[in-house]
Amino acid sequence: MLQAKCPTWLLLVASLLVVVISHSTEHPEEHGNIAVVPIVKAIGLGLGILIWGSSSLLMGWASSRFGWFGITAQDVPRPILNYCGAGLCLLSGLIFFFVKADVELHTITESIPLLLDRRTISGSYAPRSSEFWIDRIGPKTRRFIGSLLAVLSGLLYGSSFTPILYIKSRSMCQESVFHGASDYDLDYVHAQCSGIFVTSTLYFAIYCAAMKNRPRVYSGAILPGLLSGLMWSLATYCWFLANTYLSAVITFPIVTAGYGLVAALWGALVFKEIKGLANCFIFFSASCVVLTGSVLTAISKL
């Protein structure tokens, strides 16, 4: 039944993709999301998202505070507190680099694909050890690559609001092509999600072609993936709404610190990625620093 439904679903996805492309004018794409799997496998969920969040925070805060990439610079009533808050968040990101995460390789059962062809049914498929490239390199190199990918992904994620801020800053300019564009942040949620859908579909199509139409899709991740997508969309909606009332220069430090600490707690308490007294102390200190930075940033708006 599942094999019969998958082609129909893929057909509908392809049809929806055409509609989205033809009816959307803005596509804020988040290319950094394709690095999530190697980041988590290399340095773990908690440490990976914390480093990701720190670089995302700095990019989002700095671009909106100083007017990078052609957007209008945003002022705050207490700039000193704002600078101190952003500086502490940067310091926390540097401290997190000294945390050593204990990441285990995935089991063989997670390598069994969802979509099986006739050769699989006939018995030619046999479970193999992990073939993911990040698992075949040494621990130190894997840690360096994972940290580097987390930083680069965070920088890309931190610029996801730049096209929206650029359009809004030129909505009142008579000579601009964006004259008359909406100044309400929630009007851009559809464009944001559509851009992510188009980009993710494109990358998945490239992956399928590279794998010669035999992608490794894990059945256990389907329902959690759908649930995560719903949660992410709701959080994005709330973030856009917060931007309307607080501005991006305030929301970026608060939001990125929030989801970073949640991921850190999952990694430390559930997946046991942080072990050892010294490691836990460094981890706790960096978490306190990033929380302090977020509080100072929020106070700078009052």
C-alpha positions in Angstrom: 0.0 0.0 0.0 2.8 2.4 0.9 4.6 1.7 -2.4 1.4 2.3 -4.3 0.8 5.7 -2.6 4.3 7.1 -2.9 4.3 7.6 -6.7 0.9 9.4 -6.4 2.2 11.6 -3.7 5.3 12.5 -5.7 3.1 13.3 -8.7 1.1 15.8 -6.5 4.3 17.3 -5.1 5.6 17.9 -8.6 2.3 19.6 -9.6 2.3 21.7 -6.4 5.9 22.7 -7.2 4.9 24.1 -10.5 2.1 26.1 -8.9 4.4 27.5 -6.2 7.0 28.6 -8.7 4.5 30.3 -11.0 2.7 32.1 -8.2 5.5 33.2 -5.9 7.7 36.2 -6.5 10.1 35.9 -3.5 11.9 32.7 -2.5 14.0 33.3 0.6 16.0 30.0 0.4 17.7 28.3 3.3 20.4 26.3 1.7 22.0 25.7 5.1 19.4 23.1 5.9 21.0 20.5 3.7 23.9 20.4 6.1 21.8 19.4 9.1 22.5 15.6 8.8 26.3 15.8 8.6 26.3 18.4 11.4 24.3 16.2 13.8 26.3 13.1 12.9 29.6 14.9 13.3 29.2 17.0 16.5 25.7 16.1 17.8 22.4 17.8 18.0 23.0 20.1 21.0 26.4 21.4 20.1 25.6 21.6 16.4 22.5 23.7 16.9 24.2 25.9 19.4 27.0 26.8 17.1 24.5 27.1 14.2 22.4 29.5 16.4 25.3 31.6 17.4 26.5 32.3 13.9 22.9 32.8 12.8 22.3 35.3 15.6 25.3 37.3 14.6 24.4 37.4 10.9 20.8 38.3 11.6 21.6 40.9 14.3 24.5 42.6 12.4 22.7 42.8 9.1 19.6 44.4 10.6 21.6 46.6 13.1 24.1 48.0 10.6 22.0 47.8 7.4 24.0 45.2 5.5 23.0 44.0 2.0 21.1 47.2 1.2 18.5 47.0 4.0 17.6 49.9 6.4 19.6 49.9 9.6 17.5 49.4 12.7 18.1 51.6 15.8 17.4 50.6 19.4 16.8 52.9 22.5 19.8 51.4 24.4 22.5 50.5 21.9 25.1 49.8 24.5 23.0 47.0 26.0 22.3 45.7 22.5 26.0 45.6 21.7 26.8 43.9 25.0 24.0 41.3 24.4 25.3 40.5 20.9 28.9 40.3 22.2 27.9 37.8 24.9 26.1 35.7 22.3 29.3 35.7 20.2 31.3 34.7 23.3 29.0 31.8 24.0 29.5 30.5 20.5 33.3 30.6 21.0 32.9 28.8 24.3 30.8 26.1 22.7 33.6 25.1 20.4 35.5 23.7 23.5 32.6 21.4 24.3 33.4 17.8 23.2 30.3 16.0 22.2 30.1 12.2 22.4 28.4 11.2 19.1 27.8 7.6 18.3 27.4 6.3 14.8 24.0 5.2 13.7 23.0 1.6 13.7 22.7 -0.6 10.7 18.9 -0.7 10.9 18.7 3.0 10.1 20.3 2.3 6.7 17.3 0.3 5.4 15.5 2.4 2.8 11.8 3.0 2.7 11.3 2.5 -1.1 12.2 -1.0 -2.1 12.5 -2.1 -5.7 12.2 -5.6 -7.1 15.8 -6.4 -6.6 15.3 -5.7 -2.9 12.3 -7.9 -2.7 14.1 -10.7 -4.4 16.6 -10.7 -1.6 19.6 -9.1 -3.2 19.5 -6.2 -0.6 21.4 -6.8 2.6 21.9 -4.4 5.5 25.2 -2.7 5.3 27.2 -0.5 7.6 26.8 3.3 7.3 27.9 4.6 4.0 27.6 8.3 4.9 30.8 10.1 4.1 31.0 11.9 7.5 31.3 8.5 9.2 34.4 7.4 7.3 36.7 10.2 8.5 38.6 10.6 11.8 37.0 12.1 14.9 39.1 15.3 14.8 38.4 16.0 11.2 34.8 15.1 11.6 34.5 17.6 14.5 36.2 20.3 12.5 33.9 19.7 9.4 30.8 19.6 11.6 31.7 22.8 13.3 32.5 24.5 10.0 29.3 23.4 8.4 27.3 24.6 11.5 28.9 28.1 11.2 28.3 28.3 7.5 24.7 27.1 7.8 24.0 29.6 10.6 25.3 32.4 8.4 22.9 31.4 5.6 20.0 30.9 8.0 20.7 34.4 9.6 20.3 36.0 6.2 16.9 34.4 5.5 15.1 37.6 6.5 17.3 39.8 4.4 15.2 39.7 1.2 12.1 40.6 3.2 13.8 43.5 5.0 15.2 44.7 1.7 11.7 44.7 0.1 10.1 46.5 3.1 12.8 49.1 3.1 12.0 50.0 -0.5 8.2 49.8 -0.3 7.9 53.6 0.0 10.4 54.5 -2.7 8.7 55.7 -5.9 11.5 54.5 -8.2 11.8 51.1 -6.7 10.3 48.0 -8.3 9.0 47.1 -4.8 7.0 50.3 -4.4 3.7 49.5 -2.6 4.9 46.2 -1.2 3.4 45.2 2.1 5.0 46.4 5.3 3.3 43.6 7.4 5.8 40.8 8.1 3.1 38.0 8.1 2.4 38.7 4.4 5.8 37.2 3.7 5.4 33.9 5.5 4.0 32.2 2.4 7.0 33.3 0.3 9.4 32.1 3.0 7.8 28.6 3.2 7.4 28.3 -0.5 11.0 29.1 -1.1 12.1 26.4 1.4 9.7 23.9 -0.3 11.1 24.7 -3.8 14.7 24.5 -2.6 14.3 21.3 -0.6 12.5 19.6 -3.6 15.3 20.7 -5.9 18.0 19.3 -3.6 16.1 16.1 -3.2 15.7 15.7 -6.9 19.5 16.2 -7.3 20.1 13.6 -4.6 17.8 11.1 -6.3 19.7 11.6 -9.6 23.1 11.2 -7.9 21.9 8.0 -6.2 20.6 6.7 -9.6 17.0 6.8 -8.4 17.7 4.7 -5.3 17.5 7.3 -2.5 17.9 6.2 1.1 14.8 7.3 2.9 14.2 6.3 6.5 10.6 5.2 7.2 11.0 6.0 10.9 11.6 9.7 10.1 8.4 10.3 8.0 5.9 11.2 10.7 8.4 13.0 13.0 9.5 14.9 9.9 5.9 16.0 9.2 5.4 17.0 12.8 8.6 18.9 12.8 7.5 20.8 9.7 4.3 21.8 11.4 6.1 23.0 14.5 8.7 24.9 12.4 6.0 26.6 10.4 4.2 27.7 13.5 7.4 29.0 15.0 8.2 30.9 11.9 4.8 32.5 11.9 5.4 33.6 15.5 8.9 34.9 14.6 7.5 37.0 11.8 4.8 38.4 14.1 7.5 39.2 16.7 9.5 41.1 14.0 6.5 43.3 13.5 6.4 44.5 17.1 10.1 44.2 18.1 12.2 44.3 14.9 14.7 41.8 13.7 17.6 43.3 15.7 15.8 42.3 18.9 14.2 39.0 17.9 17.2 37.3 16.4 19.3 37.1 19.6 16.2 36.0 21.6 14.9 33.3 19.2 18.2 31.8 18.3 19.2 31.5 21.9 15.9 29.9 22.7 15.9 27.1 20.1 19.6 26.6 20.7 19.1 25.9 24.4 16.2 23.6 23.7 18.3 21.5 21.3 21.1 21.6 23.8 18.9 20.1 26.5 17.7 17.4 24.1 21.3 16.5 23.2 22.6 16.6 26.8 19.7 15.0 28.7 18.0 12.7 26.1 20.8 11.6 23.8 23.6 11.9 26.4 26.0 13.8 24.0 27.6 15.9 26.8 29.6 13.7 29.2 32.2 14.5 31.8 32.3 17.1 34.6 34.5 19.6 32.7 32.4 19.3 29.6 29.2 19.9 31.5 30.7 22.9 33.2 31.8 24.5 29.9 28.4 23.7 28.4 26.6 25.2 31.4 28.7 28.3 31.4 28.2 28.9 27.7 24.4 28.4 28.1 24.4 31.1 30.9 26.3 33.5 28.7 24.0 33.2 25.8 20.9 33.6 28.1 22.4 36.7 29.6 23.1 38.1 26.1 19.5 37.4 25.0 18.2 39.2 28.1 20.4 42.3 27.5 19.3 42.4 23.9 15.6 42.3 24.9 16.1 45.0 27.5 17.8 47.3 24.9 14.4 47.7 23.3 12.6 49.0 26.4 
